[in-house]
Amino acid sequence: MKRIVDEEIRLVPYYPNEEVALKWYQDPQLCKQVDDIDCVYTLDMIVSY
């Protein structure tokens, strides 16, 4: 179900895409900035969230 915020913004339901997320979270600098961790994510970590 889409939620309309205003005339220009609509929110769409989230759908998991672990392959894309895993590639994104293999960058140590990104993991530090986003989640303040000193390691990269594994697929198990991504799926468990």
Backbone as a printed PyTorch tensor [residue, N CA C, xyz], in Angstrom:
tensor([[[  0.8310,  -1.1680,   0.0000],
         [  0.0000,   0.0000,   0.0000],
         [  0.8870,   1.2460,   0.0000]],

        [[  0.6290,   2.1720,  -0.9090],
         [  1.3660,   3.4250,  -0.9470],
         [  0.7480,   4.4150,   0.0180]],

        [[  1.5860,   5.1950,   0.6620],
         [  1.1210,   6.2480,   1.5510],
         [  1.4940,   7.5860,   0.9370]],

        [[  0.5280,   8.4510,   0.8020],
         [  0.7620,   9.7560,   0.2070],
         [  1.0930,  10.7450,   1.3220]],

        [[  2.2780,  11.3460,   1.2340],
         [  2.7110,  12.3320,   2.2060],
         [  2.2020,  13.7150,   1.7910]],

        [[  2.4310,  14.0510,   0.5390],
         [  1.8770,  15.2700,  -0.0420],
         [  1.8160,  15.0770,  -1.5500]],

        [[  1.6270,  16.1310,  -2.3000],
         [  1.4740,  15.9980,  -3.7490],
         [  2.7200,  15.4490,  -4.4280]],

        [[  3.8860,  15.6620,  -3.8290],
         [  5.1450,  15.2700,  -4.4590],
         [  5.7910,  14.0360,  -3.8430]],

        [[  5.3680,  13.6440,  -2.6700],
         [  6.0410,  12.5350,  -1.9680],
         [  5.0550,  11.4130,  -1.6760]],

        [[  5.4610,  10.2070,  -2.0850],
         [  4.6970,   8.9970,  -1.7700],
         [  5.6650,   7.9600,  -1.2080]],

        [[  5.2490,   7.2690,  -0.1700],
         [  6.0580,   6.1990,   0.4100],
         [  5.5760,   4.8720,  -0.1490]],

        [[  6.5240,   4.0290,  -0.5260],
         [  6.1770,   2.7030,  -1.0350],
         [  6.6460,   1.6660,  -0.0260]],

        [[  6.0000,   0.5060,   0.0210],
         [  6.3970,  -0.5310,   0.9770],
         [  7.8500,  -0.9710,   0.7640]],

        [[  8.5120,  -1.2900,   1.8520],
         [  9.8770,  -1.8130,   1.8040],
         [  9.8550,  -3.2480,   1.3080]],

        [[ 10.8160,  -3.5890,   0.4660],
         [ 10.9790,  -4.9850,   0.0890],
         [ 12.4390,  -5.3490,   0.2700]],

        [[ 12.7240,  -6.4700,   0.8730],
         [ 14.1050,  -6.8700,   1.1270],
         [ 14.8580,  -7.1700,  -0.1670]],

        [[ 16.0900,  -6.7360,  -0.2210],
         [ 16.9670,  -7.0360,  -1.3490],
         [ 18.3630,  -7.2300,  -0.7720]],

        [[ 18.5780,  -8.3940,  -0.1980],
         [ 19.8150,  -8.6730,   0.5240],
         [ 21.0520,  -8.5810,  -0.3470]],

        [[ 20.9500,  -8.9460,  -1.6380],
         [ 22.1200,  -8.8860,  -2.5210],
         [ 22.6400,  -7.4590,  -2.6410]],

        [[ 21.7430,  -6.5200,  -2.8390],
         [ 22.1440,  -5.1200,  -2.9570],
         [ 22.6590,  -4.6160,  -1.6130]],

        [[ 21.9720,  -4.9500,  -0.5440],
         [ 22.3820,  -4.5040,   0.7840],
         [ 23.7640,  -5.0470,   1.1420]],

        [[ 24.0300,  -6.2960,   0.8150],
         [ 25.3280,  -6.8890,   1.1450],
         [ 26.4530,  -6.1500,   0.4410]],

        [[ 26.2820,  -5.8340,  -0.8280],
         [ 27.3110,  -5.0810,  -1.5620],
         [ 27.5440,  -3.7280,  -0.9050]],

        [[ 26.4670,  -3.0700,  -0.5040],
         [ 26.5450,  -1.7580,   0.1250],
         [ 27.3030,  -1.8490,   1.4410]],

        [[ 26.9880,  -2.8280,   2.2500],
         [ 27.5650,  -2.9390,   3.5800],
         [ 28.8880,  -3.7080,   3.6190]],

        [[ 29.5630,  -3.8120,   2.4910],
         [ 30.9110,  -4.3610,   2.4680],
         [ 31.9610,  -3.2600,   2.5300]],

        [[ 31.5220,  -2.0250,   2.6450],
         [ 32.4090,  -0.8710,   2.7410],
         [ 32.6130,  -0.5280,   4.2220]],

        [[ 33.8330,  -0.7260,   4.7400],
         [ 34.0700,  -0.4880,   6.1710],
         [ 33.7830,   0.9570,   6.5970]],

        [[ 34.0820,   1.9210,   5.7370],
         [ 33.8210,   3.3190,   6.0850],
         [ 32.3250,   3.5840,   6.2020]],

        [[ 31.5530,   3.0040,   5.3070],
         [ 30.1050,   3.1800,   5.3650],
         [ 29.5400,   2.5630,   6.6450]],

        [[ 30.0020,   1.3680,   6.9900],
         [ 29.5200,   0.7070,   8.2080],
         [ 29.8450,   1.5390,   9.4420]],

        [[ 31.0230,   2.1450,   9.4480],
         [ 31.4110,   2.9910,  10.5760],
         [ 30.5130,   4.2220,  10.6480]],

        [[ 30.2610,   4.8550,   9.5110],
         [ 29.4370,   6.0620,   9.4960],
         [ 27.9800,   5.7780,   9.8390]],

        [[ 27.4390,   4.7140,   9.2810],
         [ 26.0120,   4.4340,   9.4360],
         [ 25.7010,   3.8030,  10.7880]],

        [[ 26.4670,   2.7880,  11.1740],
         [ 26.1400,   2.0110,  12.3700],
         [ 27.2130,   2.0610,  13.4540]],

        [[ 28.2650,   2.8390,  13.2240],
         [ 29.3650,   2.9780,  14.1810],
         [ 29.9430,   1.6300,  14.5980]],

        [[ 30.1810,   0.7760,  13.5900],
         [ 30.8350,  -0.5130,  13.8460],
         [ 32.1390,  -0.5610,  13.0760]],

        [[ 33.0650,  -1.3790,  13.5290],
         [ 34.3880,  -1.4790,  12.9150],
         [ 34.5490,  -2.7420,  12.0850]],

        [[ 33.4600,  -3.2590,  11.5610],
         [ 33.5210,  -4.4390,  10.7070],
         [ 32.4640,  -4.3030,   9.6190]],

        [[ 32.5660,  -5.1270,   8.5990],
         [ 31.5480,  -5.1360,   7.5520],
         [ 30.4900,  -6.1760,   7.8910]],

        [[ 29.3440,  -6.0580,   7.2570],
         [ 28.2420,  -6.9790,   7.5100],
         [ 28.3960,  -8.2790,   6.7320]],

        [[ 27.8470,  -9.3290,   7.2900],
         [ 27.7170, -10.6010,   6.5810],
         [ 26.2710, -10.7290,   6.1350]],

        [[ 26.0160, -11.6550,   5.2490],
         [ 24.6510, -11.8780,   4.8010],
         [ 23.7480, -12.2660,   5.9660]],

        [[ 24.2590, -13.0820,   6.8860],
         [ 23.4710, -13.4700,   8.0650],
         [ 23.0720, -12.2600,   8.9050]],

        [[ 23.9890, -11.3020,   9.0450],
         [ 23.6930, -10.1060,   9.8250],
         [ 22.5860,  -9.2940,   9.1500]],

        [[ 22.6380,  -9.1910,   7.8370],
         [ 21.6490,  -8.4080,   7.1050],
         [ 20.2710,  -9.0700,   7.1780]],

        [[ 20.2320, -10.3700,   6.9910],
         [ 18.9500, -11.0910,   6.9990],
         [ 18.3130, -11.0530,   8.3800]],

        [[ 19.1140, -11.0680,   9.4360],
         [ 18.5670, -11.1220,  10.7970],
         [ 17.9640,  -9.7960,  11.2540]],

        [[ 18.2460,  -8.7020,  10.5550],
         [ 17.6800,  -7.4040,  10.9660],
         [ 16.2920,  -7.2530,  10.5380]]])
